[in-house]
């Protein structure tokens, strides 16, 4: 059935229901928090990755330096060994130079010294390096003392010491003394230094 509004009044519209936003707010906050969390985690991930890359590069650099240092250490050890060998060779050469006095030259030295001492003769002579041991006989103790003095003055010997000097009991018929003397062969050039230089002749006096 059709109804006619004779009064001329407008029929009121139905009121809209208000939207309930209380349930949407938690979802919105959760979304914002998740987005912030992703951003923060991404920042930390990037920072840690960068730090990890730097530490990895530093480890590589330190490893390379360690390898270089080990190689340098090996070279230094090799040089030290070579140095020790060279020092040993130099020491040997210096020792040979100090002991370069030959057998014939040594015999000449001893013979010249003995020839300047009367009533004394040698029985044996032993040499070990620069150490010299002389065994002999003499007609008196004074002859032994004179021989020691002659050895010291010659400049060919140093640290001359008498080890033993006693009367020979085996030779009863003739009074003799046996002796043993230890000395060291002087270095080359010491004999020349020990021999005094000849004095220059005094100027003639004017008459």
HELIX and SHEET records of a PDB file:
HELIX    1   1 UNK A   22  UNK A   98  1                                  77    
HELIX    2   2 UNK A  103  UNK A  115  1                                  13    
HELIX    3   3 UNK A  141  UNK A  154  1                                  14    
HELIX    4   4 UNK A  190  UNK A  194  1                                   5    
SHEET    1   A 4 UNK A 120  UNK A 128  0                                        
SHEET    2   A 4 UNK A 131  UNK A 138 -1                                        
SHEET    3   A 4 UNK A 177  UNK A 185 -1                                        
SHEET    4   A 4 UNK A 157  UNK A 167 -1                                        
END                                                                             
